Amino acid sequence: MATPAEARVDLSAIRHNVALLKEAAGGVEAMAAVKADAYGHGLVPVTRAALEGGAGRIGTAFVREALALRAAGVTAPVLSWLITPGEPLDEALEAGIELSAFDTWLLDEIAAAARRTGRPARLHLEADTGMSRGGAPLARWPALLDRALALRAEGAVEIVGLWSHFACADIPGHPSIQAQLDAYEEALKLAEQAGAAGSEVIRHMANSAAAVTLPAARFDMVRLGIALYGLSPIPEQGDFGLRQAMTLVARIALVKRVPERSGVSYGHVYVTDRPTTLAIVPIGYADGILRHATGRAEVLAGGRRRRVAGRVCMDQFMIDLGDDVLSAGDEVVLFGPGDGGEPTLQEWADTLGTITHEIVTRIGSRVPRVHLDGPPGAGAVTSGEGSGT
Ligand SMILES: *Cc1c(COP(=O)(O)O)cnc(C)c1O
């Protein structure tokens, strides 16, 4: 390792997780959600690993993310579900990207792109069944269906999927879950009556949490995000046999002895209570180590847990080694699967009062993602790349 910090991503864990989740979901089709640089894990290598693990489809939030996959040579079906007016839809259709449509203005833009390019758009129509985020509310669903069917008659679009998304699938027993399932069934019935729900149409609603806990929500496909990365979609229910893919490490830049009563880092919120040894860890809030980790989060260094001592800075933070002897260049593990006694991502999330999704997606572009074909320490490096690619 020749960089101050790096995120090691075990691609064998990604493959394991997809296979496990597919089986848990009764073998239905799996879409790998790789938005936000594959939740910070590196878009292209993770996508390839997910496909190898058994995912048949790929999902991104934005068209740009899908175009990046095509530019990297990924040929599997890719769906993008969050589109704003004026986006490069011609390019999307030419790249064979499937598009979600959630309003008639968007259908019209997609149809215009289809006419310009001569490429019928492959659509997934999105119903808002109760999250009040994307999707057409049921009151507008018939109008969306009508417009889509008119465009299909014209040859501008094909209807490939009918889908929705849960608000509370990670809160088992939440009353909105059944209400959303009922609303989705209603949306499907309306689509069927309108002639938009042929047997080839993919019905999909489940995210990771629903995939592992709600058989009734599987339909034809599950969309796997957080669980793909080996992070529990419902931490209160354990890890579901998932394997955390990411290990975040940094190398100590400087070790020094300081006297008793030394104030450490900005604001001197940490003051040494004895002569001690400090180590400078070169990763900071610009790299996604939340300032909120100050005095809270723990890391593994020299075989022992140490708490972040003093404020997290933009590029670095300090740990207090006591009288332990470590050297510049020694590795500090911020989090990993936990096998070596290091904190897991779930532990970091619990300590910081957030969810693992937020921690992994905020790891900055200065931290290279290094892809391994096995757990760190065992596996060979398959690729190293900057994030955001
Ligand atoms: C992010 C996302 C997913 C994956 O969600 P997880 O809870 O991470 O599994 C699935 N579907 C849509 C529409 C999403 O935006």
The ligand as an ORCA input file, in Angstrom:
! r2SCAN-3c Opt
* xyz 0 1
  C     -31.189      2.447     -3.570
  C     -32.340      1.735     -4.121
  C     -32.483      0.360     -3.966
  C     -31.597     -0.456     -3.079
  O     -31.983     -0.202     -1.759
  P     -31.308     -0.952     -0.515
  O     -32.186     -0.607      0.621
  O     -29.942     -0.379     -0.388
  O     -31.311     -2.385     -0.853
  C     -33.550     -0.260     -4.603
  N     -34.402      0.452     -5.356
  C     -34.310      1.766     -5.518
  C     -35.283      2.492     -6.350
  C     -33.288      2.473     -4.889
  O     -33.210      3.799     -5.027
*
